[in-house]
Amino acid sequence: MENAHYFLHVTDTHLCFDAEAPDICCTEQALRSLYQTAFAWDHRPAFVLITGDLVHEGTSADYARAKTLLQELDACCAGYPGGAE
């Protein structure tokens, strides 16, 4: 479809980042895998919408890490908080 715009909607990622036990919570790797798949499509998303519970614990370190992860994408991103945030 010519001039079509595609977006990726991801919800409730519950990202958790534990430097001392990185294998306990693997949501970051799962999200990276999803992004790699989506951005390899012929019609790569121009926009990523993330809704609901972006991080699991809600610490400032979690949000900083999530921000870094999202900045690695070559797409516009928008996030909307969930019930736990």
Sine and cosine of phi, psi and omega as CSV:
sin_phi,cos_phi,sin_psi,cos_psi,sin_omega,cos_omega
0.00,0.00,0.90,-0.44,-0.05,-1.00
-0.94,0.35,0.65,-0.76,0.01,-1.00
0.89,0.46,0.32,0.95,0.05,-1.00
-0.99,0.16,0.52,-0.85,0.06,-1.00
-0.89,-0.45,0.72,-0.70,-0.02,-1.00
-0.92,-0.39,0.54,-0.84,0.07,-1.00
-0.72,-0.69,0.33,-0.94,0.03,-1.00
-0.90,-0.44,0.82,-0.58,0.03,-1.00
-0.94,-0.35,0.87,-0.49,0.01,-1.00
-0.86,-0.51,0.68,-0.73,-0.03,-1.00
-0.73,-0.69,0.50,-0.87,0.09,-1.00
0.77,0.63,0.82,0.57,-0.01,-1.00
-0.95,0.32,-0.48,0.88,0.00,-1.00
0.73,0.68,0.72,0.70,0.00,-1.00
-0.85,0.53,0.70,-0.71,0.10,-1.00
-0.72,-0.70,0.63,-0.78,-0.08,-1.00
-0.77,-0.64,0.92,-0.39,0.01,-1.00
-0.81,-0.58,0.97,-0.23,-0.06,-1.00
-0.87,0.48,-0.49,0.87,-0.03,-1.00
-0.99,0.10,-0.36,0.93,0.00,-1.00
-0.62,-0.79,0.92,0.39,-0.11,-0.99
-0.91,0.42,-0.34,0.94,-0.03,-1.00
-1.00,0.06,-0.19,0.98,-0.04,-1.00
-0.94,0.35,-0.66,0.75,-0.02,-1.00
-0.87,-0.49,0.94,-0.34,-0.15,-0.99
-0.97,-0.24,0.34,0.94,-0.07,-1.00
-0.91,0.42,-0.53,0.85,0.01,-1.00
-0.89,0.46,-0.71,0.70,0.00,-1.00
-0.91,0.41,-0.61,0.79,0.03,-1.00
-0.90,0.44,-0.66,0.75,0.02,-1.00
-0.92,0.39,-0.66,0.75,0.05,-1.00
-0.87,0.49,-0.64,0.77,0.02,-1.00
-0.90,0.44,-0.68,0.74,0.05,-1.00
-0.87,0.50,-0.73,0.68,0.01,-1.00
-0.88,0.48,-0.69,0.72,0.00,-1.00
-0.87,0.50,-0.66,0.75,0.02,-1.00
-0.92,0.40,-0.76,0.65,-0.05,-1.00
-0.89,0.45,-0.62,0.78,-0.06,-1.00
-0.99,0.13,-0.05,1.00,0.09,-1.00
-1.00,-0.07,-0.18,0.98,0.03,-1.00
-0.88,0.47,0.40,-0.92,0.07,-1.00
-0.86,0.52,-0.62,0.78,0.02,-1.00
-0.95,-0.31,0.99,0.14,-0.05,-1.00
-0.93,0.36,0.55,-0.83,-0.01,-1.00
-0.89,0.47,0.69,-0.72,0.08,-1.00
-1.00,-0.04,-0.22,0.98,-0.11,-0.99
-0.54,-0.84,0.67,-0.74,0.05,-1.00
-0.87,-0.49,0.83,-0.56,0.03,-1.00
-0.93,-0.36,0.84,-0.55,0.02,-1.00
-0.89,-0.46,0.86,-0.51,-0.04,-1.00
-0.85,-0.52,0.47,-0.88,0.08,-1.00
0.92,0.40,0.70,-0.71,0.15,-0.99
0.40,0.91,0.96,0.27,0.03,-1.00
-0.89,0.45,-0.74,0.67,0.01,-1.00
-0.90,-0.43,0.33,-0.94,-0.09,-1.00
-1.00,0.09,-0.77,0.64,-0.07,-1.00
-1.00,-0.01,-0.51,0.86,0.03,-1.00
0.99,0.12,0.35,0.94,0.04,-1.00
-0.98,0.21,0.36,-0.93,0.03,-1.00
-0.89,0.46,-0.54,0.84,0.05,-1.00
-0.91,0.41,-0.62,0.79,0.04,-1.00
-0.89,0.46,-0.71,0.71,0.00,-1.00
-0.92,0.40,-0.60,0.80,0.03,-1.00
-0.90,0.44,-0.67,0.74,0.01,-1.00
-0.93,0.38,-0.65,0.76,0.04,-1.00
-0.88,0.47,-0.66,0.75,0.02,-1.00
-0.88,0.48,-0.68,0.73,0.03,-1.00
-0.88,0.48,-0.69,0.72,0.01,-1.00
-0.87,0.50,-0.70,0.71,-0.02,-1.00
-0.94,0.34,-0.54,0.84,0.01,-1.00
-0.93,0.36,-0.34,0.94,0.03,-1.00
-0.95,0.32,-0.32,0.95,0.00,-1.00
-0.97,0.24,0.58,-0.82,0.07,-1.00
-0.99,-0.14,0.87,0.49,-0.02,-1.00
-0.38,-0.93,0.38,-0.92,0.12,-0.99
-0.94,0.34,0.65,-0.76,0.00,-1.00
-0.80,-0.60,0.56,-0.83,0.12,-0.99
-0.63,-0.78,0.62,-0.78,0.00,-1.00
-0.77,-0.63,0.55,-0.84,0.05,-1.00
-0.79,-0.62,0.78,-0.63,-0.10,-1.00
-0.92,0.40,0.40,-0.92,0.04,-1.00
-0.97,-0.26,-0.17,-0.98,-0.05,-1.00
-0.90,0.43,-0.47,0.88,-0.04,-1.00
-1.00,0.03,-0.04,1.00,-0.07,-1.00
-0.96,-0.27,0.00,0.00,0.00,0.00
